[in-house]
Amino acid sequence: MPVISKRSSQLGTENAFVVLAEVGALQRQGKDILSFCIGMPDFPTPLNIQDAGIKAIQSGKHGYTPSAGIPELRKAAATYLNETRGLNYDAADVVVAAGAKPFIMYSILATTDYGEGHEVIYPNPGFPIYESQIKVNGAVPVPLHLRESRGFNFDPEELESKLNDKTRLLILNSPQNPTGGIVSRAELDNIVAILDRYPNVWVFSDEIYSQLCFEEPFISIASFPSMTERTIVGDGCSKTWAMTGWRLGFAASKALAPIFTKWVTNTESCASHITQWAGVEALTGDQTGADMMRSKFMERRDLIVDLLNKVPGITCLNPGGAFYVWPNVTEACEMIGAKDSEEFRQRLLLESGVAVLADIHFGRRVPDDGQHIRFSYAASNDDIIEGVDRLDVFIRKNTR
Ligand SMILES: Cc1ncc(COP(=O)(O)O)c(C=O)c1O
């Protein structure tokens, strides 16, 4: 067989998809599984957005679009970013792609060179695609630990200790996957004060969960005057408007928009023309659907945090956003004799039919922070109640 590139062996994956395959196999064997694995709203796309997609199909929106996206969507996205974050983008500063995910790769490609030792700092635990894309594009991954004791923020001193002449890019993500944590204004003040001493570092601010902030208003690091020029703001339609399968995201950066446009031409050509018109409706149309989903997620957050904290051996912080909780299961592992969160997760799935992800699916374990699992609470109240009940029974039954 011809040789497969070494680069390919460095590709990571999203383990949510691996665990989903396990869940699918068990379901085909007739097992009753409650799944809390996937980071996907369990609501249909709001009807006004569906209708806009149908109208686009029926009115002949079938051809390629400009690589940067249709002007109407670029303008709508710029206005949305300006209104929700107090920013000042023009339509020309925004580029559209098939999801928020491609901009993780484009940002790394636009700011680092292959094999030059350029470093990218990224949150750990974090969305696994960050580390994968850093490695496969020949940059050096530098994890920055998020700590439970800091409400899933990193220690600013730790950030400073990781910045150096080789650092090209810092990835931030708030609200955060997998912890649900929020980077507050006070934390951002500290981060910006440090970054002001490192003017050559770009920031990719992954704001895909920006509209799922429950208590505090969302703040983008791009709104700090010294950061606007060198921050790439990434967002999209997947989570806020339940459009994961439509594939639509966008990023804003005055300096990098022309480069991103070339990357899109070289890879996807353009995002789906039909989806882009649905995106215009998502951003500019009636927001009843998005508002309803947000209040449901908040209600479920309160439900699951309350229930999890009643389970023996488990403690769960109340996260400020997204639709994830990141309970600490260190004591529960000891109680049932599981060596770590991954063994705990596997046994919970096989013995009790509850599918969650373990911390190792989101990077290396944070030293001295214990064992965690992730629940995505994009699930009905009934499933949440039954899922946590099964977890409770599982621990009690197996306690030695
Ligand atoms: C932090 C984070 N960034 C980006 C994405 C990708 O979003 P999209 O589906 O729009 O590509 C996800 C999806 O789970 C995510 O959790």
PDBQT file of the ligand as one rigid body, heavy atoms in Angstrom, charges set to zero:
ROOT
HETATM    1  C1  LIG A 501     -16.217  25.322  21.679  1.00  0.00    +0.000 C 
HETATM    2  C2  LIG A 501     -16.730  24.940  20.333  1.00  0.00    +0.000 A 
HETATM    3  N1  LIG A 501     -16.271  25.588  19.252  1.00  0.00    +0.000 NA
HETATM    4  C3  LIG A 501     -16.706  25.272  18.020  1.00  0.00    +0.000 A 
HETATM    5  C4  LIG A 501     -17.637  24.278  17.816  1.00  0.00    +0.000 A 
HETATM    6  C5  LIG A 501     -18.065  23.941  16.424  1.00  0.00    +0.000 C 
HETATM    7  O1  LIG A 501     -19.234  24.552  16.042  1.00  0.00    +0.000 OA
HETATM    8  P1  LIG A 501     -19.873  24.265  14.607  1.00  0.00    +0.000 P 
HETATM    9  O2  LIG A 501     -20.718  23.047  14.738  1.00  0.00    +0.000 OA
HETATM   10  O3  LIG A 501     -20.641  25.501  14.271  1.00  0.00    +0.000 OA
HETATM   11  O4  LIG A 501     -18.755  24.044  13.635  1.00  0.00    +0.000 OA
HETATM   12  C6  LIG A 501     -18.138  23.576  18.925  1.00  0.00    +0.000 A 
HETATM   13  C7  LIG A 501     -19.103  22.475  18.734  1.00  0.00    +0.000 C 
HETATM   14  O5  LIG A 501     -19.366  21.666  19.590  1.00  0.00    +0.000 OA
HETATM   15  C8  LIG A 501     -17.679  23.922  20.207  1.00  0.00    +0.000 A 
HETATM   16  O6  LIG A 501     -18.118  23.279  21.307  1.00  0.00    +0.000 OA
ENDROOT
TORSDOF 0
